[in-house]
Amino acid sequence: MKVLPQTVKFDADLLTKYDRPLPRYTSYPPATELKEDFAEIDFKAAIALR
């Protein structure tokens, strides 16, 4: 197998444009949406809608 060298080119203007602090995305749904009273019947109803 032959490995081809690759050169990565960066657009400095694009990097500057998007160099902003953002909220972290860690999971979906977010933990604030999780509930302890979500029963098996709720799960089955939710997936039946898909």
QUIVEN-V435859 format. One line per field, one symbol per residue. phi: phi as a letter, one per 40 degrees, with the letter a starting at -180 (. if undefined). psi: psi as a letter, one per 20 degrees, with the letter a starting at -180 (. if undefined). Layout:
phi = ???
psi = ???
//
This chain:
phi = .ccccbbcbbccccccdbcbcbccbbabccdcccbccccdcccccccccc
psi = ppppqpppppohhggggjmqprqpohrpqqhiipqijorhhgghhghhi.
//
